[in-house]
Each structure stands twice: as structure tokens, then as C-alpha cells.
Amino acid sequence: MAEYRIDELARTAGSTVRNIRAYQDRGLLPPPRLEGRVGIYDDSHLARLRLIGKLLARGYTFAIIKDLLSAWETGKDVGEVLGLEKVLTDPWSDEIPGTATLEELMATFGGDLEPAEVERRLARTMELGLIEPEGDHFRVPSPRLLHVGAELVAAGIPVDSVLDIAEQIRDDCDVIAGRFVDLVREHVFQRLEDEGGEDVAEAAAMVRRMRPLVKMVVDPFIARAMESRVQVALGAQLEQIRDHMAAAVTVDDAGARR
């Protein structure tokens, strides 16, 4: 088993010495073994530190993390704790991932490109999380997103422009998700932490309710925004098309009367 001093542990875990000491003060991380005045940590501390980081990233409070770790360690009834873990880690989409070969991607998006350009586009597409290398093919986490991109390219929009808008929309959605999570953290998780973090079931139920609520809010707002934007941006062009059609009908009518 590997051994680490505190600075080595922090570097290996991608954390900081300050965080490690804070976790120890909160009872989340066991104390090290002492050799003289030097604390020695091992792989169990590393695994625990990485777990704490993942749980914090998922929105857990320190109090709930402590409950989780305590329940797992003591073998108590962890049904409610695992229920919260499940709702936090379950995917938020029922979409089934797909696969695609390089040849299929090239046929849809590639065109006649130089190898360097193919590599550049593939790298950017993977960076956006639209495809993931998997052996001799690519895993497609969201076939729907790939289909949207294919439709836009088929409509004549350059691939780079499609990737640009995908990145912008991804970032916009991250902001929306952050607002929902901050709302729940402030008004639910913070209250649970203030009360001792005991009602884990309530936290799990709130996160579960968030799933349909997010879509129920986003769908009507995006629909209204699209209606407004389309009318403003394309209104002039639609007027020109209607005028052109009306003029054509007038000419046809005049020709018919003659």
C-alpha cells in the first residue's frame, strides 16, 4: 500500500493541504498514522479524499457526506442515504447512447477534408462530449444531439458553426442547471445542514422532483423565446416572400384575363 505525506496526498488526489485538514476537522477523513511528528497517509485516505471530492461536486453538504460515510462504515440502515446517492447519480435523460464509426461520421459531417482537418474536428467534437472514442468506433452519448447537428449541416450550415452553437448552448444550459442546483442547495440542503443533516429522505425527494420541473420550466421559455426571435429575425424576409407571391398571383391573374 502506498504511503503519502499530506502534500503528496493532496497533489495525488487533486486537492489541497488546506482541504485535507478541513475534512479531518469535520470528521470526514480519518487522521494519519504518526511517525514522529510526520503524518503518514495511505491509499484508504486517498480513496476517501477522492470520494469526498465527487460528493461535493454532486451537491452534497458536509453534514450529508458525514452521514453517508458514517452509515457505510458502521453498517447502519443506509436505505435513505443510498436513495439520495441514487437520485444524485442516476442519469437525467432516458436517452440510450449509440455508436458511430469514423466512416459514418465522415459521411455525415466530413465532406472532402484533409486528414489534419478531420483530426481537428474530431478533437473538438470529443471536447464537447458529443462523441467518445471506444475501441475502433465512437460512443455517442446523445444520438439526438448528433441528429440535430446532421440536420443543420444538411441545411447548409458549416460544421464549425454547428460546433460553435453547440458549445454556446452547452454553456447556457450549464448556467441554467447551476441556478436550479444553487436554489435547492440554498433553500433545502443548507436548511438540512443547519438542522443536523438528518432528513436525507427529504433531500432525495427534492432532487427527484427537480427532474420534471427543469424541463417544465425550460420548454415553455425556449418556445416563447424562439417565437419572438423568429418573428423579429425573419419577419422582414417573410414579408418579402409574401409580397413576391402576391405579385406573382397578380401577374398570373392579369395574364388569365387577357
Rosetta constraint file for C-alpha pairs under 8 A:
AtomPair CA 1 CA 42 HARMONIC 6.65 0.50
AtomPair CA 1 CA 43 HARMONIC 6.35 0.50
AtomPair CA 2 CA 42 HARMONIC 5.63 0.50
AtomPair CA 2 CA 43 HARMONIC 5.95 0.50
AtomPair CA 3 CA 40 HARMONIC 6.37 0.50
AtomPair CA 3 CA 41 HARMONIC 5.52 0.50
AtomPair CA 3 CA 42 HARMONIC 4.48 0.50
AtomPair CA 3 CA 43 HARMONIC 6.95 0.50
AtomPair CA 4 CA 8 HARMONIC 5.43 0.50
AtomPair CA 4 CA 9 HARMONIC 5.41 0.50
AtomPair CA 4 CA 40 HARMONIC 5.68 0.50
AtomPair CA 4 CA 41 HARMONIC 4.97 0.50
AtomPair CA 4 CA 42 HARMONIC 6.00 0.50
AtomPair CA 5 CA 9 HARMONIC 6.09 0.50
AtomPair CA 5 CA 38 HARMONIC 7.51 0.50
AtomPair CA 5 CA 39 HARMONIC 6.24 0.50
AtomPair CA 5 CA 40 HARMONIC 5.24 0.50
AtomPair CA 5 CA 41 HARMONIC 6.13 0.50
AtomPair CA 6 CA 10 HARMONIC 6.17 0.50
AtomPair CA 6 CA 17 HARMONIC 6.35 0.50
AtomPair CA 6 CA 20 HARMONIC 7.82 0.50
AtomPair CA 6 CA 39 HARMONIC 6.98 0.50
AtomPair CA 6 CA 40 HARMONIC 7.25 0.50
AtomPair CA 6 CA 41 HARMONIC 7.02 0.50
AtomPair CA 7 CA 11 HARMONIC 6.23 0.50
AtomPair CA 7 CA 16 HARMONIC 7.57 0.50
AtomPair CA 7 CA 17 HARMONIC 5.95 0.50
AtomPair CA 8 CA 12 HARMONIC 6.09 0.50
AtomPair CA 9 CA 13 HARMONIC 6.05 0.50
AtomPair CA 9 CA 41 HARMONIC 7.18 0.50
AtomPair CA 9 CA 46 HARMONIC 6.62 0.50
AtomPair CA 10 CA 14 HARMONIC 5.93 0.50
AtomPair CA 10 CA 15 HARMONIC 4.72 0.50
AtomPair CA 10 CA 16 HARMONIC 4.86 0.50
AtomPair CA 10 CA 17 HARMONIC 5.62 0.50
AtomPair CA 10 CA 20 HARMONIC 7.15 0.50
AtomPair CA 11 CA 15 HARMONIC 6.21 0.50
AtomPair CA 11 CA 16 HARMONIC 6.98 0.50
AtomPair CA 12 CA 46 HARMONIC 7.83 0.50
AtomPair CA 13 CA 46 HARMONIC 6.32 0.50
AtomPair CA 13 CA 49 HARMONIC 6.80 0.50
AtomPair CA 13 CA 50 HARMONIC 6.09 0.50
AtomPair CA 15 CA 19 HARMONIC 6.69 0.50
AtomPair CA 15 CA 20 HARMONIC 7.52 0.50
AtomPair CA 16 CA 20 HARMONIC 6.40 0.50
AtomPair CA 17 CA 21 HARMONIC 6.33 0.50
AtomPair CA 18 CA 22 HARMONIC 6.20 0.50
AtomPair CA 19 CA 23 HARMONIC 6.09 0.50
AtomPair CA 20 CA 24 HARMONIC 6.25 0.50
AtomPair CA 20 CA 29 HARMONIC 7.54 0.50
AtomPair CA 20 CA 49 HARMONIC 7.67 0.50
AtomPair CA 21 CA 25 HARMONIC 6.18 0.50
AtomPair CA 22 CA 26 HARMONIC 6.30 0.50
AtomPair CA 23 CA 27 HARMONIC 6.24 0.50
AtomPair CA 23 CA 28 HARMONIC 5.09 0.50
AtomPair CA 23 CA 29 HARMONIC 5.55 0.50
AtomPair CA 24 CA 28 HARMONIC 5.69 0.50
AtomPair CA 24 CA 29 HARMONIC 4.73 0.50
AtomPair CA 24 CA 30 HARMONIC 6.35 0.50
AtomPair CA 24 CA 31 HARMONIC 6.57 0.50
AtomPair CA 26 CA 62 HARMONIC 7.84 0.50
AtomPair CA 27 CA 66 HARMONIC 7.21 0.50
AtomPair CA 28 CA 52 HARMONIC 7.90 0.50
AtomPair CA 28 CA 65 HARMONIC 7.59 0.50
AtomPair CA 28 CA 66 HARMONIC 5.84 0.50
AtomPair CA 28 CA 69 HARMONIC 7.43 0.50
AtomPair CA 29 CA 45 HARMONIC 6.94 0.50
AtomPair CA 29 CA 48 HARMONIC 6.87 0.50
AtomPair CA 29 CA 49 HARMONIC 7.16 0.50
AtomPair CA 30 CA 45 HARMONIC 7.21 0.50
AtomPair CA 32 CA 39 HARMONIC 5.17 0.50
AtomPair CA 32 CA 40 HARMONIC 5.21 0.50
AtomPair CA 32 CA 41 HARMONIC 5.09 0.50
AtomPair CA 33 CA 39 HARMONIC 5.60 0.50
AtomPair CA 33 CA 40 HARMONIC 5.06 0.50
AtomPair CA 33 CA 41 HARMONIC 6.56 0.50
AtomPair CA 34 CA 38 HARMONIC 5.63 0.50
AtomPair CA 34 CA 39 HARMONIC 4.65 0.50
AtomPair CA 34 CA 40 HARMONIC 5.99 0.50
AtomPair CA 35 CA 39 HARMONIC 6.37 0.50
AtomPair CA 35 CA 40 HARMONIC 6.97 0.50
AtomPair CA 41 CA 45 HARMONIC 6.05 0.50
AtomPair CA 41 CA 46 HARMONIC 7.79 0.50
AtomPair CA 42 CA 46 HARMONIC 6.57 0.50
AtomPair CA 43 CA 47 HARMONIC 6.09 0.50
AtomPair CA 44 CA 48 HARMONIC 6.14 0.50
AtomPair CA 45 CA 49 HARMONIC 5.99 0.50
AtomPair CA 46 CA 50 HARMONIC 6.23 0.50
AtomPair CA 47 CA 51 HARMONIC 6.21 0.50
AtomPair CA 48 CA 52 HARMONIC 6.19 0.50
AtomPair CA 49 CA 53 HARMONIC 6.32 0.50
AtomPair CA 50 CA 54 HARMONIC 6.33 0.50
AtomPair CA 51 CA 55 HARMONIC 6.20 0.50
AtomPair CA 52 CA 56 HARMONIC 6.12 0.50
AtomPair CA 52 CA 65 HARMONIC 7.27 0.50
AtomPair CA 53 CA 57 HARMONIC 6.17 0.50
AtomPair CA 54 CA 58 HARMONIC 6.32 0.50
AtomPair CA 55 CA 59 HARMONIC 6.59 0.50
AtomPair CA 55 CA 60 HARMONIC 5.59 0.50
AtomPair CA 55 CA 65 HARMONIC 7.03 0.50
AtomPair CA 56 CA 60 HARMONIC 5.08 0.50
AtomPair CA 56 CA 61 HARMONIC 6.72 0.50
AtomPair CA 56 CA 62 HARMONIC 7.72 0.50
AtomPair CA 58 CA 88 HARMONIC 6.78 0.50
AtomPair CA 59 CA 181 HARMONIC 7.57 0.50
AtomPair CA 59 CA 185 HARMONIC 7.23 0.50
AtomPair CA 60 CA 64 HARMONIC 6.17 0.50
AtomPair CA 60 CA 65 HARMONIC 6.27 0.50
AtomPair CA 60 CA 189 HARMONIC 7.70 0.50
AtomPair CA 61 CA 65 HARMONIC 6.21 0.50
AtomPair CA 61 CA 189 HARMONIC 6.71 0.50
AtomPair CA 61 CA 190 HARMONIC 7.50 0.50
AtomPair CA 61 CA 193 HARMONIC 6.79 0.50
AtomPair CA 62 CA 66 HARMONIC 6.10 0.50
AtomPair CA 62 CA 193 HARMONIC 7.68 0.50
AtomPair CA 63 CA 67 HARMONIC 6.35 0.50
AtomPair CA 63 CA 193 HARMONIC 5.61 0.50
AtomPair CA 63 CA 196 HARMONIC 6.73 0.50
AtomPair CA 63 CA 197 HARMONIC 5.30 0.50
AtomPair CA 64 CA 68 HARMONIC 6.14 0.50
AtomPair CA 64 CA 193 HARMONIC 7.32 0.50
AtomPair CA 64 CA 197 HARMONIC 5.52 0.50
AtomPair CA 64 CA 198 HARMONIC 7.70 0.50
AtomPair CA 64 CA 200 HARMONIC 7.31 0.50
AtomPair CA 65 CA 69 HARMONIC 6.18 0.50
AtomPair CA 66 CA 70 HARMONIC 5.93 0.50
AtomPair CA 67 CA 71 HARMONIC 5.93 0.50
AtomPair CA 67 CA 81 HARMONIC 7.71 0.50
AtomPair CA 67 CA 197 HARMONIC 7.57 0.50
AtomPair CA 67 CA 198 HARMONIC 7.85 0.50
AtomPair CA 68 CA 72 HARMONIC 6.22 0.50
AtomPair CA 68 CA 78 HARMONIC 7.79 0.50
AtomPair CA 68 CA 81 HARMONIC 6.02 0.50
AtomPair CA 69 CA 73 HARMONIC 6.05 0.50
AtomPair CA 70 CA 74 HARMONIC 6.04 0.50
AtomPair CA 71 CA 75 HARMONIC 5.83 0.50
AtomPair CA 71 CA 76 HARMONIC 5.18 0.50
AtomPair CA 71 CA 77 HARMONIC 6.98 0.50
AtomPair CA 71 CA 78 HARMONIC 5.92 0.50
AtomPair CA 71 CA 81 HARMONIC 7.81 0.50
AtomPair CA 72 CA 76 HARMONIC 6.98 0.50
AtomPair CA 72 CA 78 HARMONIC 7.02 0.50
AtomPair CA 78 CA 82 HARMONIC 5.78 0.50
AtomPair CA 79 CA 83 HARMONIC 5.98 0.50
AtomPair CA 80 CA 84 HARMONIC 6.39 0.50
AtomPair CA 80 CA 200 HARMONIC 6.19 0.50
AtomPair CA 80 CA 201 HARMONIC 5.54 0.50
AtomPair CA 81 CA 85 HARMONIC 6.35 0.50
AtomPair CA 81 CA 200 HARMONIC 6.29 0.50
AtomPair CA 81 CA 201 HARMONIC 7.52 0.50
AtomPair CA 82 CA 86 HARMONIC 5.97 0.50
AtomPair CA 83 CA 87 HARMONIC 6.38 0.50
AtomPair CA 83 CA 201 HARMONIC 7.38 0.50
AtomPair CA 83 CA 204 HARMONIC 6.48 0.50
AtomPair CA 84 CA 88 HARMONIC 6.17 0.50
AtomPair CA 84 CA 200 HARMONIC 6.79 0.50
AtomPair CA 84 CA 201 HARMONIC 6.93 0.50
AtomPair CA 84 CA 203 HARMONIC 6.99 0.50
AtomPair CA 84 CA 204 HARMONIC 4.48 0.50
AtomPair CA 85 CA 89 HARMONIC 6.10 0.50
AtomPair CA 86 CA 90 HARMONIC 5.69 0.50
AtomPair CA 87 CA 204 HARMONIC 6.37 0.50
AtomPair CA 87 CA 207 HARMONIC 6.68 0.50
AtomPair CA 87 CA 208 HARMONIC 6.14 0.50
AtomPair CA 88 CA 204 HARMONIC 7.89 0.50
AtomPair CA 88 CA 207 HARMONIC 7.24 0.50
AtomPair CA 92 CA 211 HARMONIC 6.87 0.50
AtomPair CA 95 CA 142 HARMONIC 6.76 0.50
AtomPair CA 96 CA 141 HARMONIC 7.52 0.50
AtomPair CA 96 CA 142 HARMONIC 7.33 0.50
AtomPair CA 96 CA 143 HARMONIC 7.88 0.50
AtomPair CA 97 CA 139 HARMONIC 7.05 0.50
AtomPair CA 97 CA 140 HARMONIC 5.51 0.50
AtomPair CA 97 CA 141 HARMONIC 4.50 0.50
AtomPair CA 97 CA 142 HARMONIC 5.62 0.50
AtomPair CA 97 CA 143 HARMONIC 6.40 0.50
AtomPair CA 98 CA 139 HARMONIC 5.98 0.50
AtomPair CA 98 CA 140 HARMONIC 4.84 0.50
AtomPair CA 98 CA 141 HARMONIC 6.50 0.50
AtomPair CA 98 CA 142 HARMONIC 7.18 0.50
AtomPair CA 98 CA 143 HARMONIC 6.01 0.50
AtomPair CA 99 CA 137 HARMONIC 6.95 0.50
AtomPair CA 99 CA 138 HARMONIC 5.52 0.50
AtomPair CA 99 CA 139 HARMONIC 4.52 0.50
AtomPair CA 99 CA 140 HARMONIC 5.17 0.50
AtomPair CA 100 CA 104 HARMONIC 6.11 0.50
AtomPair CA 100 CA 105 HARMONIC 6.69 0.50
AtomPair CA 100 CA 137 HARMONIC 5.94 0.50
AtomPair CA 100 CA 138 HARMONIC 5.23 0.50
AtomPair CA 100 CA 139 HARMONIC 6.55 0.50
AtomPair CA 100 CA 140 HARMONIC 6.87 0.50
AtomPair CA 101 CA 105 HARMONIC 6.35 0.50
AtomPair CA 101 CA 136 HARMONIC 7.40 0.50
AtomPair CA 101 CA 137 HARMONIC 4.61 0.50
AtomPair CA 101 CA 138 HARMONIC 5.97 0.50
AtomPair CA 102 CA 106 HARMONIC 6.03 0.50
AtomPair CA 102 CA 137 HARMONIC 6.54 0.50
AtomPair CA 102 CA 138 HARMONIC 7.41 0.50
AtomPair CA 103 CA 107 HARMONIC 6.09 0.50
AtomPair CA 104 CA 108 HARMONIC 6.34 0.50
AtomPair CA 105 CA 109 HARMONIC 5.80 0.50
AtomPair CA 105 CA 110 HARMONIC 6.66 0.50
AtomPair CA 106 CA 110 HARMONIC 3.93 0.50
AtomPair CA 106 CA 111 HARMONIC 6.39 0.50
AtomPair CA 107 CA 111 HARMONIC 6.61 0.50
AtomPair CA 108 CA 150 HARMONIC 6.37 0.50
AtomPair CA 109 CA 150 HARMONIC 6.87 0.50
AtomPair CA 109 CA 153 HARMONIC 7.01 0.50
AtomPair CA 109 CA 159 HARMONIC 6.75 0.50
AtomPair CA 110 CA 118 HARMONIC 7.00 0.50
AtomPair CA 113 CA 117 HARMONIC 6.12 0.50
AtomPair CA 113 CA 118 HARMONIC 6.28 0.50
AtomPair CA 114 CA 118 HARMONIC 6.38 0.50
AtomPair CA 115 CA 119 HARMONIC 6.25 0.50
AtomPair CA 116 CA 120 HARMONIC 6.25 0.50
AtomPair CA 117 CA 121 HARMONIC 6.24 0.50
AtomPair CA 118 CA 122 HARMONIC 6.09 0.50
AtomPair CA 119 CA 123 HARMONIC 6.00 0.50
AtomPair CA 120 CA 124 HARMONIC 6.29 0.50
AtomPair CA 121 CA 125 HARMONIC 6.04 0.50
AtomPair CA 121 CA 160 HARMONIC 7.91 0.50
AtomPair CA 122 CA 126 HARMONIC 6.12 0.50
AtomPair CA 123 CA 127 HARMONIC 6.08 0.50
AtomPair CA 124 CA 128 HARMONIC 6.29 0.50
AtomPair CA 124 CA 163 HARMONIC 7.89 0.50
AtomPair CA 125 CA 129 HARMONIC 6.50 0.50
AtomPair CA 125 CA 130 HARMONIC 5.65 0.50
AtomPair CA 125 CA 131 HARMONIC 6.32 0.50
AtomPair CA 125 CA 163 HARMONIC 7.27 0.50
AtomPair CA 126 CA 130 HARMONIC 5.81 0.50
AtomPair CA 126 CA 131 HARMONIC 5.09 0.50
AtomPair CA 126 CA 132 HARMONIC 5.81 0.50
AtomPair CA 126 CA 133 HARMONIC 7.95 0.50
AtomPair CA 128 CA 166 HARMONIC 7.88 0.50
AtomPair CA 128 CA 167 HARMONIC 6.64 0.50
AtomPair CA 129 CA 141 HARMONIC 7.65 0.50
AtomPair CA 130 CA 140 HARMONIC 6.25 0.50
AtomPair CA 130 CA 141 HARMONIC 6.51 0.50
AtomPair CA 130 CA 142 HARMONIC 6.87 0.50
AtomPair CA 130 CA 145 HARMONIC 7.42 0.50
AtomPair CA 130 CA 146 HARMONIC 7.03 0.50
AtomPair CA 131 CA 138 HARMONIC 6.00 0.50
AtomPair CA 131 CA 139 HARMONIC 5.62 0.50
AtomPair CA 131 CA 140 HARMONIC 4.75 0.50
AtomPair CA 131 CA 141 HARMONIC 6.58 0.50
AtomPair CA 132 CA 138 HARMONIC 5.32 0.50
AtomPair CA 132 CA 139 HARMONIC 4.96 0.50
AtomPair CA 132 CA 140 HARMONIC 6.48 0.50
AtomPair CA 132 CA 141 HARMONIC 7.74 0.50
AtomPair CA 133 CA 137 HARMONIC 6.33 0.50
AtomPair CA 133 CA 138 HARMONIC 4.53 0.50
AtomPair CA 133 CA 139 HARMONIC 6.20 0.50
AtomPair CA 134 CA 138 HARMONIC 5.12 0.50
AtomPair CA 134 CA 139 HARMONIC 5.98 0.50
AtomPair CA 140 CA 146 HARMONIC 7.77 0.50
AtomPair CA 142 CA 146 HARMONIC 6.66 0.50
AtomPair CA 143 CA 147 HARMONIC 6.04 0.50
AtomPair CA 144 CA 148 HARMONIC 6.25 0.50
AtomPair CA 145 CA 149 HARMONIC 6.29 0.50
AtomPair CA 146 CA 150 HARMONIC 6.19 0.50
AtomPair CA 147 CA 151 HARMONIC 6.21 0.50
AtomPair CA 148 CA 152 HARMONIC 6.28 0.50
AtomPair CA 149 CA 153 HARMONIC 6.20 0.50
AtomPair CA 149 CA 162 HARMONIC 6.40 0.50
AtomPair CA 150 CA 154 HARMONIC 6.05 0.50
AtomPair CA 151 CA 155 HARMONIC 6.21 0.50
AtomPair CA 152 CA 156 HARMONIC 6.70 0.50
AtomPair CA 152 CA 157 HARMONIC 5.69 0.50
AtomPair CA 152 CA 162 HARMONIC 7.07 0.50
AtomPair CA 153 CA 157 HARMONIC 4.83 0.50
AtomPair CA 153 CA 158 HARMONIC 6.05 0.50
AtomPair CA 153 CA 159 HARMONIC 6.15 0.50
AtomPair CA 153 CA 162 HARMONIC 7.35 0.50
AtomPair CA 157 CA 161 HARMONIC 6.70 0.50
AtomPair CA 157 CA 162 HARMONIC 6.82 0.50
AtomPair CA 158 CA 162 HARMONIC 6.42 0.50
AtomPair CA 159 CA 163 HARMONIC 6.23 0.50
AtomPair CA 160 CA 164 HARMONIC 6.09 0.50
AtomPair CA 161 CA 165 HARMONIC 6.30 0.50
AtomPair CA 162 CA 166 HARMONIC 6.14 0.50
AtomPair CA 163 CA 167 HARMONIC 6.18 0.50
AtomPair CA 164 CA 168 HARMONIC 6.34 0.50
AtomPair CA 165 CA 169 HARMONIC 6.02 0.50
AtomPair CA 166 CA 170 HARMONIC 6.00 0.50
AtomPair CA 167 CA 171 HARMONIC 6.23 0.50
AtomPair CA 168 CA 172 HARMONIC 6.18 0.50
AtomPair CA 169 CA 173 HARMONIC 6.06 0.50
AtomPair CA 170 CA 174 HARMONIC 6.22 0.50
AtomPair CA 171 CA 175 HARMONIC 6.45 0.50
AtomPair CA 172 CA 176 HARMONIC 6.47 0.50
AtomPair CA 173 CA 177 HARMONIC 6.09 0.50
AtomPair CA 174 CA 178 HARMONIC 6.01 0.50
AtomPair CA 175 CA 179 HARMONIC 6.30 0.50
AtomPair CA 176 CA 180 HARMONIC 6.55 0.50
AtomPair CA 177 CA 181 HARMONIC 6.20 0.50
AtomPair CA 178 CA 182 HARMONIC 5.93 0.50
AtomPair CA 179 CA 183 HARMONIC 6.10 0.50
AtomPair CA 180 CA 184 HARMONIC 6.41 0.50
AtomPair CA 180 CA 214 HARMONIC 7.77 0.50
AtomPair CA 181 CA 185 HARMONIC 5.96 0.50
AtomPair CA 182 CA 186 HARMONIC 5.92 0.50
AtomPair CA 183 CA 187 HARMONIC 6.17 0.50
AtomPair CA 184 CA 188 HARMONIC 5.22 0.50
AtomPair CA 184 CA 189 HARMONIC 6.50 0.50
AtomPair CA 184 CA 206 HARMONIC 7.82 0.50
AtomPair CA 184 CA 207 HARMONIC 7.99 0.50
AtomPair CA 185 CA 189 HARMONIC 4.64 0.50
AtomPair CA 185 CA 190 HARMONIC 5.83 0.50
AtomPair CA 186 CA 190 HARMONIC 5.28 0.50
AtomPair CA 186 CA 191 HARMONIC 7.54 0.50
AtomPair CA 187 CA 191 HARMONIC 6.23 0.50
AtomPair CA 188 CA 192 HARMONIC 6.24 0.50
AtomPair CA 188 CA 203 HARMONIC 6.86 0.50
AtomPair CA 188 CA 206 HARMONIC 7.93 0.50
AtomPair CA 189 CA 193 HARMONIC 6.13 0.50
AtomPair CA 189 CA 203 HARMONIC 6.70 0.50
AtomPair CA 190 CA 194 HARMONIC 6.16 0.50
AtomPair CA 191 CA 195 HARMONIC 6.15 0.50
AtomPair CA 192 CA 196 HARMONIC 6.19 0.50
AtomPair CA 192 CA 197 HARMONIC 4.56 0.50
AtomPair CA 192 CA 198 HARMONIC 6.89 0.50
AtomPair CA 192 CA 199 HARMONIC 6.69 0.50
AtomPair CA 192 CA 203 HARMONIC 7.93 0.50
AtomPair CA 193 CA 197 HARMONIC 4.46 0.50
AtomPair CA 199 CA 203 HARMONIC 6.96 0.50
AtomPair CA 200 CA 204 HARMONIC 6.30 0.50
AtomPair CA 201 CA 205 HARMONIC 6.13 0.50
AtomPair CA 202 CA 206 HARMONIC 6.19 0.50
AtomPair CA 203 CA 207 HARMONIC 6.31 0.50
AtomPair CA 204 CA 208 HARMONIC 6.14 0.50
AtomPair CA 205 CA 209 HARMONIC 6.18 0.50
AtomPair CA 206 CA 210 HARMONIC 6.32 0.50
AtomPair CA 207 CA 211 HARMONIC 7.13 0.50
AtomPair CA 209 CA 213 HARMONIC 6.59 0.50
AtomPair CA 210 CA 214 HARMONIC 5.99 0.50
AtomPair CA 211 CA 215 HARMONIC 7.13 0.50
AtomPair CA 212 CA 216 HARMONIC 6.09 0.50
AtomPair CA 213 CA 217 HARMONIC 6.18 0.50
AtomPair CA 214 CA 218 HARMONIC 6.12 0.50
AtomPair CA 215 CA 219 HARMONIC 5.75 0.50
AtomPair CA 216 CA 220 HARMONIC 7.00 0.50
AtomPair CA 217 CA 221 HARMONIC 6.53 0.50
AtomPair CA 218 CA 222 HARMONIC 6.01 0.50
AtomPair CA 219 CA 223 HARMONIC 6.09 0.50
AtomPair CA 220 CA 224 HARMONIC 6.12 0.50
AtomPair CA 221 CA 225 HARMONIC 6.07 0.50
AtomPair CA 222 CA 226 HARMONIC 5.99 0.50
AtomPair CA 223 CA 227 HARMONIC 6.26 0.50
AtomPair CA 224 CA 228 HARMONIC 6.29 0.50
AtomPair CA 225 CA 229 HARMONIC 6.02 0.50
AtomPair CA 226 CA 230 HARMONIC 5.82 0.50
AtomPair CA 227 CA 231 HARMONIC 6.19 0.50
AtomPair CA 228 CA 232 HARMONIC 6.23 0.50
AtomPair CA 229 CA 233 HARMONIC 5.83 0.50
AtomPair CA 230 CA 234 HARMONIC 5.49 0.50
AtomPair CA 230 CA 235 HARMONIC 7.22 0.50
AtomPair CA 231 CA 235 HARMONIC 4.94 0.50
AtomPair CA 232 CA 236 HARMONIC 7.90 0.50
AtomPair CA 234 CA 238 HARMONIC 6.11 0.50
AtomPair CA 235 CA 239 HARMONIC 6.22 0.50
AtomPair CA 236 CA 240 HARMONIC 6.35 0.50
AtomPair CA 237 CA 241 HARMONIC 6.27 0.50
AtomPair CA 238 CA 242 HARMONIC 6.16 0.50
AtomPair CA 239 CA 243 HARMONIC 6.10 0.50
AtomPair CA 240 CA 244 HARMONIC 6.04 0.50
AtomPair CA 241 CA 245 HARMONIC 6.13 0.50
AtomPair CA 242 CA 246 HARMONIC 6.03 0.50
AtomPair CA 243 CA 247 HARMONIC 6.09 0.50
AtomPair CA 244 CA 248 HARMONIC 6.20 0.50
AtomPair CA 245 CA 249 HARMONIC 6.19 0.50
AtomPair CA 246 CA 250 HARMONIC 6.25 0.50
AtomPair CA 247 CA 251 HARMONIC 6.28 0.50
AtomPair CA 248 CA 252 HARMONIC 6.22 0.50
AtomPair CA 249 CA 253 HARMONIC 6.12 0.50
AtomPair CA 250 CA 254 HARMONIC 6.15 0.50
AtomPair CA 251 CA 255 HARMONIC 6.18 0.50
AtomPair CA 252 CA 256 HARMONIC 6.13 0.50
AtomPair CA 253 CA 257 HARMONIC 6.31 0.50
AtomPair CA 254 CA 258 HARMONIC 6.51 0.50
